[in-house]
Amino acid sequence: MSETIKVDIWSDVQCPWCYIGKRKFEAGVAASGTEVEVEYHSFELAPDTPVDFAGSPVDYLSERKGIPVPQVLEMLERVTGIAESVGLHYDYDSVHQTNTVKAHELLHYAKAHGVQLEMKEALLKAYFVDGGHVGRIADLADLAVTVGLERADVVRSLTENEHLAAVKADVAQAAEYGINGVPFFVIDGKYGISGAQDPDTFAQALRQVQGEKAGSATTTATEETHA
């Protein structure tokens, strides 16, 4: 029986490639036939963004990043098309540009309650597809209820910054690893894959790790036999 492979993923809730990469990674896992344990880690692409940014993603990218509007529109059109290719229907006209630190705190809260993967999917869908606000505590608490979390306790946790230190620790670890863009996948604690790669890339990496683990197990068993 094959061992479960741990995969740590650094990403941000407002990162379009992170949602696309999530779908491609999931397809790669399915193709590889391996068992994985996934843990999401915090990475803030725009920590200086106000919670209630007065503008659209186009405004943000043009004003804050200095990218000409026609270029921004071309970029968003391209990423929307790629998202469609993996079954995601991005609606940038409805996206609320915001600060995501509270969303990351919620992901740590959800991890502590055993529903981090469900919460991550709900947050990405809310932001890119449903036009939800993922920066405000009240909106996040409403969303948390959809994955079975208790609204009042979520409000308490986010208000008290209960998991802020964990968010900062994730960000610090990303810097230690040299991660400067997301999504970033760390497989079995030793192999890094950057970006929304094709499913085959993930499948091959997972099969390689599985083979290494099987080889290691065989070696150990042989050593025990001859001990």
N, C-alpha and C positions, 0 to 999 in steps of 0.2 A: 504494500500500500504506500503510495507516494506521500511525502511530507508536505504540509502546508507551507507555502512560500509567503513571507511577509513583504508587503509592498507599502512603502511610505510615500505619500504624494503631497508635494507642496503646491498650493494653488490659491487663487483668490476668487471670491464669489462673483466679482465683476470682470473676470478675465474670459473673453469669448473663446480663446483657444483652450482654456481649461475645461469647458463644457464639451467642446469638440474632442479634446484629448481623452476625456472621461469615456465617451462613447467608443472611441477607437481602442482604448485600453480594454474596455469590457469585451469588445469583439475579439481582441487578441487573447484574452483569458479563455474565452469560450473555444477559440480555435486551438489553443495549446493543450487543453485537456488537463490543466493543472488546477490544484486547489490553492487559492490565495486568501490571505488576510490583509485587508486594506485599512490603512489609517491615514486620515487627512491631516495636514499640518498647515498652519497659517502663513500667508505671505500677502503683504499689502502692496498693491501696485501703486496706489495713490493715497498714502496716509495723510496727506495735507488737504484732502477734499473735505469740504464742509458736509455735515449730515444732510442738510437741505440745500444742496447746490442749486443755485438759481439758473438753470439752463439744461440743455440736452447733452448727450455724449458728444455730439458734433461741436457744441459750444466749448465743452471741456477740452477736447483734443485740439481745437483751434486756438483757444485763448490760453490754456495752461501749458500746452506742449508746443505751441507755435507752428502747428501744421496747417497749411492752407486749407480752407473749407473744401474746395473741389477734391483735394487729395484725401481728406477725411471721408468724404462721401464715397469715393472710390474704394477706400479701405473697408468701410462698413458693408458696401455692396458685395465685395469679394468674400468677406468673412461670413456674411449671411448666406451666400451661395454654398460655401463649404459646409456650413452648419446644416443646411437643407440636405446635403449629400449623406449625412449621418442621421437624418430623421429629426433634426431640431429646427424649430420654426422661430427664429429670432425676430423680434419686433422692436427695432431700435426707436421707432416713433413713440413708443410707450415706456422706454427705459428711464428709470429715475437714477441719475448719476448721484452717488452718495459715498460716504465714508463707510468702510466695511468692517471696522474693528469690532463692533458689537455682533455682527454676523459671525465673525471668527470666535468670539467668546461663546456664542450660542453653539457653535460646532463642538467646542470643548465640553460644554454642558451636556450636549447630546451624546458625546462619546462616553461620558461618565454614566449615562443612563442607557447605554447600549443601542442607540439609534443614530449614530453619527452618519452612516452611509445614507440613510433615509433623509436625514436633515440636510445633508450636502446637496442631494438631488433636488429637494424641495426649494432650497435657496437659489440654486442656479436657474431652475425653471421659473421661479417667481421673478427673478431679475431680468432674464433674457426673453422670456416667452409671455409671461402674464402681466407685465407692467407693475409688479409689486415693489414696495419700498423695503429694502433690506438694511436700512441704516437706523431706523427708529425702533426703540424698544417695544412700543405697543404693536407695531406691525410684525416684528419678529416673534413676539409672543403669540400672536394670532396664528402665524405660520407654524410655530412649534406644536400647537395643538393638533395640527393635521398629521403629525407623526407620532401622536400619543403622549406628548409631554404635557405637564400640568402648567397652565398659563400663569397662574399666580406665582409659582415658584420660579418660572423663567424670568418674570418681571423682577422678582427679588434678586436673582442671581446677576442679571444684567445691570441692574441699578447699583448693586454693591461691587461691581467689577470683579466678581468672584473668580473668573478665569482669565483676567487680563494678563496676569503674570505668565500663564501658560502660552498665551498668544505671543507675548514678547520673547519667550524662550524659543518658540518655533522660528520666529523671525531671526533671532540670534544664531540658531543652529543652521539656518539657510545660509547666512553670511559666512559661517564657519566652513560650510561645504563649498562655498564659492557659487552658490545659486544666485543668479541675478535676473532670472526670468522664469516664468511659470507657464504651463505646468512642468514640474520636474519630478520624475519617478525614481525612487531608490529601491532597487530590487535586492532582497536578501541582505540588506545593509552594506552592499559592496558594488553594485552595478548601477550607474546613473543613466537615465534616458531623459533628454531634454526635449520639450515640445510635444505637439500633438502628432506623433509619428503614426505611420500606417499600422494597422493591426498586426501585420506580419512581423514587424520589428519587435513588438511586445511579445508575441507568441514565441519567436525564436529565443529571446532573452529568457523567458520563463522556462522553456524546454531545456535551455543550457543549464540553468540553475538546478532544475529538477534532475538532470543527468549528473551534475556534480554531487548533489546530495545523495543520489542512488549509489554513485561510485564510492563516496565516503562511507556510506553505510555498509557496503560490501567489504571494503577494506577493514573496517572495524570488526565485522563479523568474522572475517578470516583470521585476524589477529587474535581474537578471543578463542577461536577454535584451536589455534596452535599454542595458546598460552599454557 
